[in-house]
């Protein structure tokens, strides 16, 4: 069988990584964000992971009819939402709840059961 493309010529591109596995910056990379902004991003991503985990648990217990997890997408949601201005519009989809909350939507309006979740969790963003 003859092919115009050779299998050895088709390789996936190398992923771009800013951080090394040990958490340090890769050689040649630099951060332009302030330490305060980086800390705010980290706090929102941590909030998103905890909020997501608790919603998943409630869904698995039958307390929520449906929920689409966002684990692994926290950075994209937090980053795009923090880049918005206060008067910008955000048309979120079913997995964009964290972006909506970061942009100012109260968590108890994100999902009909969110108020109960937050009461049960006794979680607050520091």
Helices and strands as residue ranges (DSSP letters): G 7-9, H 35-60, H 74-82, H 97-102, H 107-110, H 114-121
